Amino acid sequence: MKTIYLDNNATTRVAPEVVEAMAPFFTTLYGNASSMHTFGGQVKKHVDRAREQVAALLSCGPSEIVFTSCGTESDNAAIRGTVEASAGRKHHVVTTRVEHLAVLSVCQHLGTHGYRVTELPVDGAGMLDLDRLEASLSDDTAIVSAMWANNETGVLFPIKDIAEICRRRGVTFHTDAVQAVGKVAIDLEAVPVDLLSLSGHKLHAPKGVGVLYVRKGTRIAPFLLGGHQESNRRAGTENVPYIVGLGRAAELAREHMADVARIGELRDRLERSILAACPDSFVNGEGSPRLPNTTNIAFEYVEGESILLLLDQAGICASSGSACTSGSLEPSHVMRAMGVPFTAAHGSTRFSLSRYTTRDEIDYVVEQMPPIIERLRELSPFVKT
């Protein structure tokens, strides 16, 4: 049975072109890019090329790209590095209630170490109140961290507006753009973001490589100390094969940006068909701008874990939330923050498409969903008979 991958967080395919680009760095070009000798030093130009490829995708300068191990490291480095760089002068951090745990956990950790943390609410469509955000800022605010696109619902925050508010108020702004990069156009020449996180595997690079964008002039403390790598911001031997792979993936993402419209059409087809075939279901975040590849559908009166189990038996990979919270029996913090009713929050299921998703795969999912939901509702104690 063929497996259909609609869990872009955990099952993203590494593009064949990326694998091809990485191969020499495991076999013949395996030197240390920081070496003085020719065998290692020849590798550095490939790291520099990857930096240029990522910068081109984000419309920024190559010197503003810092390679990391993942989006979580980038988020941690951005927030903790900014706080440390303030040298104790500022003690306030602003974020939102729907951030990835890589951001929320850092902010909550700072809250136990003398920092005041503001978690801004969202409305039922997952959107922020910008007036409330601006009102939360003060001279004591060190950083605002708000995600570009939500990892569970795909809801897009108005990042340019948030960045401009922070710029006016002299506050450093970080955005977790892990879900957005490669799915929507990002132009950091036009959007005054100070810090941006991305993760390679969301754009068909391997898992285990990421980027922190640091706008020129932004004050941030080094987050790994030791060597001089990454302009003294992140010490440690460069993971050259993965960095090269991420560079190639960024190049491919630019080339395939026109494919986003087709992916959006498939996403809409999936939504319309499932909602029509499954009563008492709705789209979380509907009414807000969303990523073209992501939908989060709430099915009333059923348990999300059971939905995923039966989908898996049908050869379909989906998710009930972030891969970092899988296995939890609690409704996701995103659903709770949006005020999704308890009877629907547990049954909220996320489908995330990629450029490899086909119409036949979508039609197969649409065929499988109604009997799965019907079967589970027959067993549900919440359904009125």
C-alpha positions in Angstrom: 0.0 0.0 0.0 1.3 3.4 -1.0 1.8 5.9 1.8 0.5 9.4 1.4 2.5 12.0 3.3 0.3 14.9 4.5 2.3 15.7 7.6 4.8 18.2 6.3 6.3 18.7 9.8 7.5 15.1 10.3 7.6 13.4 6.9 8.9 16.0 4.5 10.8 14.4 1.6 14.4 15.4 1.0 14.4 16.5 -2.7 16.4 14.2 -5.0 18.4 17.2 -6.2 19.3 18.0 -2.6 20.6 14.5 -2.0 22.7 14.7 -5.2 24.2 18.0 -4.1 25.1 16.6 -0.7 26.7 13.4 -1.9 30.3 14.6 -2.6 30.6 16.0 0.9 30.3 12.5 2.4 32.8 10.9 -0.1 35.4 13.2 -1.6 34.9 16.7 -0.2 34.8 15.7 3.4 37.4 18.2 4.7 36.8 20.7 7.6 35.7 24.0 6.0 37.6 26.0 8.7 40.9 24.3 7.9 43.9 26.2 6.7 45.1 23.5 4.3 43.7 23.2 0.8 41.9 19.9 1.2 39.6 21.4 3.9 39.7 25.0 2.7 38.3 24.1 -0.7 35.0 23.2 1.1 34.5 26.7 2.4 33.4 28.0 -1.0 30.5 25.6 -1.0 29.4 26.8 2.5 29.6 30.4 1.2 27.6 29.4 -1.9 24.9 27.9 0.3 24.8 31.1 2.3 24.2 33.0 -0.9 21.4 30.6 -1.9 19.6 31.0 1.4 20.1 34.8 1.3 18.6 34.9 -2.2 15.4 33.1 -1.0 15.0 35.6 1.8 16.2 38.7 -0.1 18.9 39.6 2.4 22.7 39.7 2.5 24.8 36.5 2.8 26.6 37.9 5.9 23.2 38.0 7.7 22.8 34.2 7.4 23.9 32.0 10.4 23.7 28.3 10.0 22.3 26.3 12.9 21.1 22.7 13.6 17.3 23.4 13.4 14.5 25.9 13.9 14.4 25.2 17.6 18.1 26.2 18.0 17.4 29.3 15.9 14.5 30.4 18.1 16.4 29.8 21.3 19.4 31.7 19.9 17.3 34.7 18.8 15.4 35.2 22.0 18.1 34.3 24.6 20.8 36.0 22.5 18.8 39.3 22.4 18.0 39.2 26.1 21.7 38.5 26.9 22.8 41.3 24.6 20.6 43.8 26.6 23.0 43.1 29.5 20.2 43.3 32.1 18.8 46.6 30.9 15.5 45.2 29.7 13.4 42.6 31.4 10.3 42.2 29.3 9.5 39.7 26.5 6.4 39.7 24.3 5.2 36.7 22.4 1.8 35.0 21.5 -0.1 32.2 23.0 0.0 30.2 19.7 3.8 30.1 19.2 5.7 26.8 18.7 7.0 25.4 21.9 10.5 26.3 20.8 9.5 29.9 21.5 7.0 29.5 24.3 9.3 27.3 26.4 12.1 29.8 26.1 9.9 32.6 27.1 8.4 30.7 30.0 12.0 29.8 31.1 12.9 33.4 31.1 9.8 34.1 33.2 11.2 31.9 36.0 14.4 33.9 35.9 13.2 37.4 36.6 11.8 38.4 33.2 8.2 39.6 32.7 6.6 37.7 29.8 3.5 38.8 27.9 1.7 36.2 25.9 -0.8 37.9 23.6 -4.1 36.2 22.8 -5.6 35.5 19.4 -9.2 35.5 18.3 -11.3 32.6 17.1 -9.7 32.8 13.7 -6.2 32.7 15.2 -5.4 36.3 14.5 -3.6 38.9 16.7 -4.9 42.3 17.7 -2.2 44.7 16.6 -3.4 47.5 18.9 -3.1 45.2 21.8 0.4 44.2 20.7 1.6 47.8 20.5 0.0 48.6 23.8 2.0 45.8 25.4 5.3 47.4 24.5 7.4 49.6 26.8 10.9 50.9 27.2 11.6 47.7 29.2 10.7 45.4 26.2 13.8 43.5 25.0 12.2 41.5 22.2 8.9 40.6 20.5 8.6 37.1 19.0 5.7 36.3 16.7 5.5 33.5 14.2 5.1 34.2 10.5 2.8 31.2 10.0 1.2 29.0 12.6 2.5 25.4 12.4 -0.9 23.9 13.3 -3.4 26.1 11.4 -1.3 27.8 8.8 -2.7 31.2 9.9 -0.4 34.0 8.7 0.3 36.9 11.0 0.7 40.4 9.5 4.5 40.3 10.0 5.2 43.5 8.1 2.8 45.4 10.3 4.2 43.8 13.5 7.8 44.5 12.4 7.0 48.1 11.6 5.4 48.6 15.0 8.5 47.2 16.7 10.8 49.3 14.6 8.9 52.5 15.6 9.1 51.5 19.2 12.8 50.5 19.1 12.1 46.9 20.0 13.9 43.9 18.5 11.6 41.7 16.5 12.0 38.0 15.9 9.8 35.8 13.8 9.7 32.0 13.7 9.3 31.6 9.9 9.9 27.8 9.9 6.5 27.1 8.3 6.5 30.1 6.0 9.8 29.9 4.2 9.4 28.3 0.7 5.6 28.6 1.0 5.1 32.3 0.8 7.4 35.0 -0.7 9.6 36.6 2.0 11.4 39.8 1.2 13.5 41.0 4.1 14.5 44.1 2.2 10.9 45.2 2.4 9.9 43.7 5.8 12.0 45.1 8.7 12.4 41.9 10.7 15.5 41.8 12.9 15.7 38.1 13.4 14.2 35.2 11.5 14.3 31.4 12.1 13.9 28.7 9.5 14.3 24.9 9.4 15.7 23.0 6.5 13.4 20.1 6.4 10.4 22.2 5.8 11.7 23.0 2.3 12.9 19.6 1.4 16.4 19.8 2.9 17.4 17.1 5.5 16.4 17.3 9.1 19.0 18.7 11.3 20.0 22.0 9.7 18.5 25.5 10.0 19.2 29.2 9.8 19.0 32.2 12.0 18.8 35.4 10.0 20.4 38.3 11.9 19.8 41.7 10.3 23.0 43.8 10.0 23.3 45.9 13.1 21.1 43.8 15.3 22.7 43.1 18.7 22.7 39.5 19.7 25.0 37.5 22.0 26.9 34.5 20.6 24.9 31.3 21.3 27.8 28.8 21.1 31.2 29.8 22.3 34.5 28.3 21.1 35.7 28.8 17.5 35.2 31.6 15.0 32.7 29.9 12.8 29.5 31.7 11.6 31.1 35.1 12.2 31.7 34.3 15.8 28.0 33.8 16.4 27.9 30.0 16.5 31.1 28.1 17.3 31.5 24.5 16.1 32.6 22.6 13.0 30.2 23.3 10.1 27.9 20.5 9.1 28.9 21.0 5.4 26.8 18.3 3.7 23.6 19.5 5.3 24.5 23.2 4.8 25.1 22.5 1.1 21.8 20.6 1.0 19.9 23.5 2.6 21.4 25.9 0.1 20.3 23.7 -2.8 16.8 23.3 -1.2 16.5 27.1 -1.0 17.5 27.4 -4.6 14.8 24.9 -5.6 12.2 26.7 -3.4 12.8 29.8 -5.4 12.4 27.9 -8.7 9.2 26.2 -7.5 7.5 29.2 -6.0 5.0 29.3 -8.8 3.9 25.8 -7.8 2.4 27.3 -4.6 -0.8 28.1 -6.5 -1.3 24.5 -7.5 -0.7 23.3 -3.9 -3.3 25.9 -2.7 -5.8 24.5 -5.2 -5.2 21.0 -3.9 -5.6 22.2 -0.3 -8.9 23.9 -1.1 -10.1 20.8 -2.9 -9.3 18.7 0.2 -11.1 21.1 2.5 -14.2 21.5 0.4 -14.6 17.8 -0.2 -14.1 16.8 3.4 -16.4 19.5 4.8 -19.1 18.4 2.3 -18.8 14.7 3.2 -18.3 15.0 6.9 -21.1 16.9 8.9 -20.1 18.8 12.0 -16.7 19.7 10.7 -15.0 23.0 10.2 -11.7 24.6 9.3 -9.7 26.1 12.2 -8.4 29.5 11.2 -10.9 29.9 8.3 -11.3 33.6 7.6 -7.7 34.5 8.3 -4.9 34.5 5.7 -3.3 31.0 5.7 -0.5 29.1 4.2 -1.5 27.5 0.8 -0.3 24.1 1.9 -1.9 23.7 5.3 -5.4 23.0 6.6 -6.5 22.1 10.1 -10.0 20.5 10.1 -11.9 20.0 13.3 -14.2 17.0 13.5 -16.8 17.3 16.3 -17.3 14.5 18.8 -14.3 12.3 17.9 -10.7 11.8 19.2 -7.9 13.0 17.1 -5.5 10.1 18.1 -8.1 7.7 16.8 -8.4 9.6 13.5 -4.7 9.5 13.0 -4.6 5.7 13.8 -7.2 4.9 11.2 -5.6 7.2 8.7 -2.3 5.5 9.3 -4.0 2.1 8.6 -5.2 3.5 5.3 -1.6 4.6 4.4 -2.1 8.3 5.2 0.2 10.4 7.4 -1.4 13.3 9.1 -1.0 15.1 12.4 -3.1 16.4 15.3 -0.7 19.3 15.9 3.0 19.8 16.2 5.4 16.9 15.9 6.9 18.1 19.1 3.7 17.5 21.0 2.6 14.2 19.5 1.6 11.6 22.0 -0.1 14.2 24.3 -3.8 13.5 25.1 -4.5 17.2 25.7 -5.9 19.5 23.1 -3.1 21.6 21.6 -2.4 25.0 23.1 -3.2 26.5 19.8 -6.7 25.1 19.7 -7.2 26.2 23.3 -5.9 29.7 22.6 -8.3 30.0 19.7 -11.2 29.0 21.9 -12.1 25.9 19.8 -14.8 24.0 21.6 -13.6 20.9 23.6 -15.8 18.6 21.5 -13.9 19.8 18.4 -10.4 20.6 19.7 -9.6 16.9 20.3 -10.7 16.0 16.8 -8.7 18.7 15.1 -6.5 17.2 12.4 -3.8 18.9 10.3 -3.0 18.1 6.7 0.0 19.8 5.2 0.8 19.4 1.5 4.1 19.7 -0.4 5.0 20.2 -4.0 5.1 16.4 -4.3 1.4 16.0 -3.4 -0.8 14.9 -6.2 -4.5 15.3 -7.0 -4.9 11.5 -6.9 -3.5 11.5 -3.4 -6.0 14.2 -2.3 -8.9 12.3 -3.8 -7.8 9.1 -2.0 -7.8 11.0 1.4 -11.2 12.4 0.6 -12.5 8.9 -0.1 -11.1 7.6 3.2 -12.1 10.3 5.6 -15.9 10.0 5.7 -16.1 6.3 6.8 -13.4 6.9 9.4 -15.3 9.8 10.9 -18.6 7.9 10.7 -17.1 4.9 12.4 -15.6 6.9 15.3 -18.8 8.9 15.9 -20.7 5.6 16.2 -18.4 4.9 19.2 -18.3 8.4 20.6 -20.2 9.1 23.9 -20.6 12.7 22.9 -22.8 12.1 19.9 -26.5 12.6 20.7 -28.6 9.6 19.4 
